[in-house]
Amino acid sequence: MKAHHARLYGSEIFLNLMFYFSCDMLEDYKELMEVIKDYLKLKKRKGVKSAFIFLDEVTFVDEWWRAIKFLIDRGTLRRDTI
């Protein structure tokens, strides 16, 4: 995954279409949700319709799936791929 990310990162087109975040230091799903929401705000300001979101080491985050499920259920991530 990291090699793929590095290859795409060099292209200006892909800089707005993808978000990579290392979750090693997050404590819980609430912090993860804040990170994703902050990215989604930035994406909206830049006019990006859909993106790939890479969450490295997300399984270190307690109950990580709760943040993802919440955002999917609300339709917040309907155009994005995680």
C-alpha positions as CSV (number, residue, x, y, z in Angstrom):
1,M,0.0,0.0,0.0
2,K,2.7,2.5,0.9
3,A,4.6,1.9,-2.4
4,H,1.3,2.6,-4.3
5,H,0.7,5.7,-2.2
6,A,4.2,7.0,-2.9
7,R,3.8,6.5,-6.7
8,L,0.5,8.4,-6.7
9,Y,1.7,11.2,-4.4
10,G,4.0,12.6,-7.0
11,S,1.2,13.5,-9.3
12,E,-0.6,16.8,-8.8
13,I,-3.9,15.3,-10.0
14,F,-3.8,12.7,-7.2
15,L,-2.9,15.1,-4.5
16,N,-6.5,16.3,-4.2
17,L,-8.0,12.9,-4.8
18,M,-6.3,11.0,-1.9
19,F,-5.7,11.4,1.7
20,Y,-3.2,9.3,3.7
21,F,-3.2,9.3,7.5
22,S,-1.2,7.2,9.9
23,C,-3.5,6.3,12.8
24,D,-0.7,5.1,15.2
25,M,-1.1,7.9,17.7
26,L,-4.9,8.1,17.8
27,E,-6.6,7.0,21.0
28,D,-10.1,6.2,19.9
29,Y,-12.8,6.4,17.2
30,K,-13.7,9.9,18.2
31,E,-10.3,11.2,17.3
32,L,-10.4,9.2,14.0
33,M,-13.8,10.8,13.2
34,E,-12.3,14.3,13.8
35,V,-9.4,13.6,11.5
36,I,-11.7,12.4,8.7
37,K,-14.1,15.3,9.2
38,D,-11.3,17.8,9.0
39,Y,-10.1,16.1,5.7
40,L,-13.7,16.2,4.3
41,K,-13.9,20.0,5.1
42,L,-10.6,20.6,3.3
43,K,-11.8,18.4,0.3
44,K,-15.0,20.4,0.1
45,R,-13.1,23.7,0.1
46,K,-11.0,22.5,-2.8
47,G,-14.0,21.4,-4.7
48,V,-13.0,17.7,-4.8
49,K,-16.0,15.4,-5.3
50,S,-14.5,12.1,-4.4
51,A,-11.3,10.7,-2.9
52,F,-9.4,7.7,-1.8
53,I,-8.8,7.7,2.0
54,F,-5.9,5.6,3.3
55,L,-6.0,5.0,7.0
56,D,-2.7,3.3,7.9
57,E,-2.7,1.2,11.1
58,V,-6.3,2.0,11.7
59,T,-6.7,-1.3,13.7
60,F,-4.6,0.4,16.5
61,V,-7.5,2.7,17.1
62,D,-10.1,1.4,19.7
63,E,-13.4,0.8,18.0
64,W,-12.2,2.4,14.7
65,W,-15.1,0.9,12.8
66,R,-17.6,3.1,14.8
67,A,-16.3,6.3,13.1
68,I,-16.4,4.8,9.7
69,K,-19.9,3.3,10.1
70,F,-21.2,6.5,11.5
71,L,-20.0,8.6,8.6
72,I,-21.2,6.0,6.0
73,D,-24.6,5.7,7.7
74,R,-25.0,9.5,7.5
75,G,-24.0,9.5,3.8
76,T,-20.9,11.6,4.5
77,L,-18.6,9.1,2.8
78,R,-20.9,8.1,-0.1
79,R,-18.5,9.3,-2.8
80,D,-15.2,8.3,-1.1
81,T,-13.3,5.0,-1.0
82,I,-11.7,4.0,2.3
